Amino acid sequence: MLLTISTTRRPATDLGFLLHKHPDRVQAFSQAHGTAHVFYPEAGEDACTAALLLEVDPRALARARRPGGTPDFALAQYVNDRPFAASSLFAVALGAVFRTALRGRCDARPGLAGTPLPLTLRLPAVPCRGGPDRVRALFAPLGWEVDAEPVPLDPDLPEWGDSRYVRLTLRGMARVADALSHLYVLLPAMDGAKHYWVADDEVDKLLRAAESWLPGHPERAWITRRYLARRDRLVRAATARLDEVDDLAGADEPDDPAVLHRPADPVHEEAAAGVPGPARPDGAADPADPADRPPPLAEQRAGAVLAVLAAEGARTVLDLGCGSGRLVARLLDDRRVERVAGADVSAAAVEQARRRLRVDRMSDAARARVDLFTGSAVYHDPRFAGFDAAVLMEVVEHVDPHRLPALEEVVFGGARPRTVVVTTPNAEYNVHYGLAGRTRHADHRFEWTRAQFRAWAERAAAAHGYRVRYLPVGADDPDLGPATQMGVFTR
């Protein structure tokens, strides 16, 4: 198995600093099933290429057994594609050998680690049953120019057709850390057959490697399911956490106005779309028919908020914690809404919202309807006042508990809109995601049970002259309640 990474950015030998491997040395690293070698076929000021070569020991691979697995066919234990195809074996080696580079660290050149470089990545044999079209669907949304050439079963017998392997070349401007993370996640997803037991920590590995790009990927569901070896419980846990990442930080979307506000992506043949409802008591798999699957929880949540705002007749809306502006975009699509403001504590998120909405290209009339600015829901801000409704969608759980009284005073006491809509995860429902006793996102300071949420809501409402009602969002377990809980406060 071979990977080459090339760049032409001068001085090209800086690639060695980014990979933490010196161009003048050949290095070997022991792996569980063989040896990984790093060397540089070329290393000059104008061009530099680093190579990762993995030599697999078929005997070591044959001795490995999954817990509870059954032995392979005798010959297939020794004669198989594992020494030649870029599978999970190669992804594990890549993660081990380039661990520091994968994390985006470069102490010798701190500024270089965050700089996109002109990169060319080549892999001579990548397994992918979907063929070149599937490969392009996975890498092109990440900004790569993709050249995926099918490998024939036998070049001398063209009538046999193509194999399930492609020669893959990727070209583009990217950080080295991002390029490595794309391969680390997508190679085993394309192969669909991991050589090791997929345990609960595999969800954490997926999030660590792909949190910056997977939430907004159009093939997110397919990638997640394949990476987690189609284990439904782990897929549910990962999908829930990815939804929270998407709500917190948003994801870049195409600039094409036709798809800027597109509905949820269709489900692919092996994908688990969105967050399913409770696991079936008989242990059966989730429905395979996409028509039987619910939309992603984030989509259901936004739809529920919009429905409440419409029912309350809100003409002006403030989205506190707007992130990348997904809800703001939906509100602007509703011509009944005359003015929308989005505030977020992250200046980067506000800038991303501006790009998503293409504010600089709006007409004067359209620009007059929207205002995006940096602001915090725990500090009084005169810009928060004068709205019919305020929305805190998946925001309160990101606030330290001791600062919640400040948030209450700012929203209910200072801004005082006629309606306040608050959504937050239901901690009781987390058992359906395999997250019993754990939060859905690392940035959550807490997650409330239904009783805890109602206790907070009733106290805040009474203190500031509001009444509150509660609505379920997402799948609703008769014993544990809904996936997301919503409180609608009316002054």
Buried (B, 14 or more C-beta within 10 A) or exposed (E): BBBBBBBBBEEBBBBBBBBBBBBEEEEEBEBBBBBBBBBBEBBBEEBBBBBBBBBBBBEEBBEEEEEEEEEEEEEEBEEBBBBBBBBBBBBBBBBBBBEBBBBBBBEEEEEBBEBBBEBBBBBBBBBBEBBBEBBBBBBBBBBBEBBBBBBBBEEEEEEEEBBBBBBBBBBBEBBBBBBBBBBBBBBBBBBBEBBBEBEEEBBEBBBEBBBBBBBBBBBBBBBBBBBBBBBBBBBBBBBBBBBBBBBBBBBEBEEEEEEBBEEBBEBBEEBBBBBBBBBEEEEEEBEEEEEEBBBBBBBBBBEBBBEBBEEBEBEBBBBBBBBBBBBBBBBBEBEEBEBBBBBBBBEEBBBBBBBBBEBEEBEEEEEEBBBBEBBBBBEBBEEBEEBBBBBBBBBBBBBEEEBBBBBBBBBBBBBBBBBBBBBBBBBBBBBBBBBEEBBBBBEBBBBBBBEBBBEBBBEBBEEBEBEBEBBBBBBBBEEBBBBBBBBBBBE
